[in-house]
């Protein structure tokens, strides 16, 4: 476990739900990854992300899936891709990433509370 934070610290991290509208191969990545375009609704719009999720997910099954992402980190250049949000997930026992998401549909752009 890491150090204790306040609720105000948690509120500064802007975690939103969005729907993947495009998933593409990312052969230039150092580790196997996909390039994602995620729709976060009218307030935030669409954002790009790179995600190392190739073990558990195919490109086809990602489109239409809702995911959680941090939308207020600065963009990060990952090879030729400018990743604008951090798509969230957890490592399984083998270290492969399992996406964090919602189990019922939620409007795109809703903030985690």
Residue frames relative to the residue before (quaternion, step in Angstrom):
aa qw qx qy qz dx dy dz
X 1.0000 0.0000 0.0000 0.0000 0.00 0.00 0.00
X 0.3814 -0.7175 0.5338 0.2341 3.56 -1.11 0.67
X 0.7406 -0.4051 0.2817 0.4561 3.55 -1.30 0.00
X 0.5646 -0.5960 0.4606 0.3375 3.54 -1.23 0.56
X 0.1230 -0.7753 0.6155 0.0706 3.57 -1.06 0.80
X 0.5080 -0.6220 0.4893 0.3400 3.56 -1.27 0.21
X 0.6487 -0.4886 0.3949 0.4295 3.56 -1.28 0.23
X 0.6029 0.5600 -0.3500 0.4477 3.60 1.07 -0.68
X 0.6126 0.5325 -0.3431 0.4728 3.60 1.08 -0.72
X 0.6525 0.5199 -0.3026 0.4609 3.58 0.93 -0.93
X 0.6595 0.5319 -0.3083 0.4325 3.58 0.94 -0.87
X 0.6071 0.5686 -0.3517 0.4295 3.60 1.15 -0.49
X 0.6403 0.4739 -0.3269 0.5085 3.61 1.18 -0.44
X 0.2043 -0.8080 0.5475 0.0743 3.56 -0.48 1.25
X 0.0038 0.7995 -0.5964 0.0713 3.57 -0.14 1.36
X 0.0181 -0.8110 0.5824 -0.0524 3.55 -0.69 1.17
X 0.4085 -0.6623 0.5646 0.2753 3.53 -1.33 0.36
X 0.0423 0.7842 -0.6175 0.0441 3.53 -1.09 0.79
X 0.3981 -0.6981 0.5447 0.2396 3.54 -1.30 0.35
X 0.4196 -0.6858 0.5358 0.2579 3.56 -0.89 0.96
X 0.1219 -0.8140 0.5661 0.0454 3.58 -0.68 1.11
X 0.7815 0.0749 -0.0680 0.6156 3.58 1.29 -0.24
X 0.0128 -0.7651 0.6437 -0.0126 3.54 -1.06 0.87
X 0.0196 -0.8170 0.5737 -0.0557 3.54 -0.71 1.15
X 0.5744 -0.5513 0.4535 0.4007 3.59 -1.19 0.39
X 0.1569 -0.7622 0.6212 0.0925 3.56 -1.23 0.52
X 0.0582 -0.8621 0.5027 0.0239 3.60 0.54 1.16
X 0.6266 0.5597 -0.3403 0.4221 3.62 1.17 -0.44
X 0.5170 0.6598 -0.4124 0.3568 3.61 1.21 -0.31
X 0.5520 -0.6143 0.4530 0.3356 3.58 -1.12 0.69
X 0.7519 0.1925 -0.1091 0.6210 3.57 1.07 -0.83
X 0.6232 -0.5554 0.3688 0.4088 3.62 -1.03 0.63
X 0.1333 0.7876 -0.5803 0.1588 3.56 -0.79 1.10
X 0.3125 -0.6961 0.6072 0.2213 3.50 -1.42 0.16
X 0.3524 -0.6608 0.6111 0.2564 3.53 -1.35 0.40
X 0.1031 -0.8136 0.5720 0.0128 3.56 -0.71 1.10
X 0.1406 -0.7089 0.6787 0.1306 3.52 -1.26 0.59
X 0.0876 -0.8212 0.5633 -0.0268 3.55 -0.64 1.21
X 0.2966 -0.7484 0.5733 0.1526 3.57 -0.94 1.00
X 0.1055 -0.8103 0.5762 0.0155 3.57 -0.64 1.19
X 0.6583 -0.5325 0.3112 0.4316 3.59 1.14 0.52
X 0.7522 -0.4559 0.2541 0.4022 3.57 -1.32 0.19
X 0.6311 0.5556 -0.3528 0.4106 3.63 1.01 -0.63
X 0.7855 0.2944 -0.1284 0.5290 3.59 0.94 -0.95
X 0.3307 -0.7597 0.4935 0.2643 3.58 1.03 -0.75
X 0.6630 -0.4668 0.3754 0.4489 3.56 -1.21 -0.50
X 0.0920 -0.7829 0.6151 0.0142 3.51 -1.12 0.82
X 0.4006 -0.6972 0.5489 0.2282 3.55 -1.26 0.57
X 0.0123 0.7778 -0.6282 0.0128 3.52 -1.21 0.63
X 0.2546 -0.7009 0.6374 0.1940 3.52 -1.26 0.49
X 0.0067 0.8206 -0.5696 0.0454 3.57 -0.82 0.96
X 0.3277 -0.7381 0.5644 0.1710 3.56 -0.93 1.01
X 0.3151 0.7744 -0.4714 0.2808 3.56 0.55 1.23
X 0.3215 0.8089 -0.4491 0.2015 3.58 1.23 0.44
X 0.5770 0.6084 -0.3842 0.3863 3.62 1.14 -0.42
X 0.8114 0.3039 -0.1318 0.4816 3.58 0.78 -1.02
X 0.7821 0.3213 -0.1447 0.5140 3.60 1.18 -0.40
X 0.2807 -0.7049 0.6213 0.1958 3.54 -1.19 0.68
X 0.6549 -0.5071 0.3768 0.4148 3.57 -1.21 0.40
X 0.6671 0.5354 -0.3020 0.4208 3.56 0.93 -0.94
X 0.7190 0.4499 -0.2732 0.4538 3.61 0.89 -0.81
X 0.5869 0.5945 -0.3710 0.4056 3.60 1.22 -0.28
X 0.6231 0.5477 -0.3508 0.4344 3.59 1.00 -0.78
X 0.7805 0.2709 -0.2454 0.5071 3.55 -0.79 1.12
X 0.5756 0.5911 -0.3720 0.4253 3.59 1.27 -0.22
X 0.3331 -0.7216 0.5677 0.2147 3.57 -1.03 0.79
X 0.0668 -0.7915 0.6073 -0.0151 3.54 -1.01 0.96
X 0.4021 -0.6630 0.5697 0.2725 3.53 -1.36 0.25
X 0.0457 0.7989 -0.5977 0.0497 3.55 -1.06 0.76
X 0.4173 -0.6327 0.5838 0.2910 3.52 -1.28 0.54
X 0.1658 -0.8345 0.5225 0.0560 3.57 -0.60 1.16
X 0.7137 0.4524 -0.2740 0.4593 3.63 1.20 -0.08
X 0.3999 0.6304 -0.5389 0.3902 3.58 1.06 0.77
X 0.5379 -0.5846 0.4592 0.3975 3.61 -1.10 0.40
X 0.5900 -0.5663 0.4217 0.3916 3.63 -1.11 0.57
X 0.1820 -0.7749 0.6001 0.0796 3.54 -1.19 0.66
X 0.3529 -0.7316 0.5458 0.2057 3.55 -0.88 0.96
X 0.0061 -0.7774 0.6278 -0.0375 3.57 -0.72 1.12
X 0.7739 -0.1778 0.0628 0.6046 3.54 0.02 1.34
X 0.8115 -0.2245 0.1666 0.5132 3.60 -0.83 -0.93
X 0.6355 0.5421 -0.3185 0.4481 3.61 1.27 -0.10
X 0.2435 -0.7261 0.6248 0.1519 3.55 -1.02 0.88
X 0.1833 -0.8010 0.5660 0.0673 3.56 -0.27 1.32
X 0.2168 -0.8345 0.5016 0.0706 3.56 -0.50 1.26
X 0.7724 0.1733 -0.1026 0.6023 3.60 1.24 -0.41
X 0.3747 -0.6905 0.5662 0.2494 3.56 -1.26 0.44
X 0.2550 -0.7615 0.5820 0.1280 3.56 -0.45 1.26
X 0.3185 -0.8058 0.4804 0.1358 3.57 -0.73 1.10
X 0.1446 0.7700 -0.6126 0.1046 3.53 -1.17 0.72
X 0.3806 -0.6936 0.5670 0.2294 3.51 -1.39 -0.02
X 0.4628 -0.6472 0.5214 0.3084 3.57 -1.16 0.57
X 0.3441 -0.6941 0.5839 0.2425 3.56 -1.06 0.77
X 0.7674 -0.3682 0.2390 0.4674 3.62 -1.25 -0.09
X 0.7137 0.4306 -0.2502 0.4925 3.59 1.13 -0.60
X 0.5910 -0.6003 0.3570 0.4036 3.59 1.27 -0.02
X 0.5062 0.6273 -0.4360 0.4003 3.62 1.25 0.07
X 0.4707 -0.7073 0.4605 0.2571 3.57 -1.03 0.80
X 0.1462 -0.7334 0.6613 0.0592 3.51 -1.11 0.97
X 0.4529 -0.7261 0.4500 0.2551 3.57 -0.67 1.10
X 0.3580 -0.6618 0.6098 0.2490 3.53 -1.23 0.63
X 0.1196 0.8054 -0.5703 0.1083 3.56 -0.91 0.84
X 0.5334 -0.5864 0.4951 0.3557 3.51 -1.32 -0.35
X 0.3868 -0.7431 0.4933 0.2342 3.59 -1.09 0.57
X 0.7136 0.2423 -0.2243 0.6178 3.58 1.36 0.18
X 0.5913 -0.5857 0.3971 0.3867 3.63 -1.01 0.62
X 0.0797 -0.7631 0.6413 0.0016 3.55 -1.08 0.89
X 0.5519 -0.6028 0.4363 0.3764 3.64 -0.98 0.65
X 0.5393 -0.6284 0.4540 0.3290 3.58 -0.96 0.89
X 0.7766 0.3383 -0.2684 0.4587 3.53 -1.02 0.90
X 0.4642 0.6700 -0.4635 0.3474 3.59 1.21 -0.14
X 0.3820 -0.7302 0.5294 0.2013 3.54 -1.00 0.91
X 0.5056 -0.6221 0.5021 0.3245 3.56 -1.10 0.75
X 0.0498 -0.8038 0.5927 0.0120 3.55 -0.95 0.86
